Amino acid sequence: MPLSLTKEQKADIAASIRRFVSDDLNHEVSDMQAGFLLDYFLQEIAPFAYNQGVEDAQKHLLRLAEDLPGTCFEEPLTYWDKKGGRTVRRKTGR
């Protein structure tokens, strides 16, 4: 799934690339060169971060799903508990 950025985001990132190259590498690049560098990063490097994010999200969702009964359990037959009457309890397998 290709990463899409708005024109504003691309312009902001290109400006950041130009600043980085100028300040840290002591080299000047044009807006067009910074844009080409951004396109390269998006095509070649961004998929590593994207895939890692998908993997992390999958692991998180699997952990939540494993504990679904513990997280989303509702005790049945509680009507009489609220009324102060006789309580009927079921045998649980927990």
FENSULUR-V550873 format. One record per residue. N is the residue number from 1. SS is DSSP state (@ for helix, = for strand, . for the rest). PSI is psi in degrees with one decimal (none if undefined). Layout:
BEGIN
N;SS;PSI, N;SS;PSI
END
This chain:
BEGIN
1;.;110.9, 2;.;144.3, 3;.;126.9, 4;.;138.4, 5;.;152.0, 6;.;164.7, 7;@;-39.1, 8;@;-43.1, 9;@;-44.0, 10;@;-42.2, 11;@;-42.8, 12;@;-42.3, 13;@;-41.5, 14;@;-40.2, 15;@;-39.4, 16;@;-40.8, 17;@;-46.7, 18;@;-43.5, 19;@;-44.0, 20;@;-49.1, 21;@;-40.2, 22;@;-51.0, 23;@;-42.4, 24;@;-26.4, 25;@;-2.4, 26;.;48.1, 27;.;143.3, 28;.;136.1, 29;.;151.1, 30;.;170.2, 31;@;-40.3, 32;@;-43.5, 33;@;-41.1, 34;@;-38.3, 35;@;-41.3, 36;@;-41.0, 37;@;-41.7, 38;@;-46.1, 39;@;-40.3, 40;@;-48.0, 41;@;-43.0, 42;@;-36.9, 43;@;-39.6, 44;@;-36.6, 45;.;-38.5, 46;@;-35.4, 47;@;-30.1, 48;@;-47.9, 49;@;-41.3, 50;@;-48.3, 51;@;-37.5, 52;@;-39.7, 53;@;-41.7, 54;@;-43.2, 55;@;-43.1, 56;@;-41.8, 57;@;-40.4, 58;@;-45.0, 59;@;-41.9, 60;@;-45.7, 61;@;-37.2, 62;@;-39.9, 63;@;-41.4, 64;@;-40.5, 65;@;-34.7, 66;@;-32.9, 67;.;18.8, 68;@;-44.9, 69;@;-35.9, 70;@;-30.8, 71;@;-37.6, 72;.;41.0, 73;.;135.7, 74;.;122.6, 75;.;126.7, 76;.;170.2, 77;.;52.2, 78;.;4.9, 79;@;-46.0, 80;@;-23.6, 81;@;-40.6, 82;@;-29.1, 83;@;-11.2, 84;.;13.3, 85;.;-161.6, 86;.;138.6, 87;.;132.6, 88;.;121.7, 89;.;140.6, 90;.;155.9, 91;.;125.4, 92;.;151.8, 93;.;12.7, 94;.;none
END
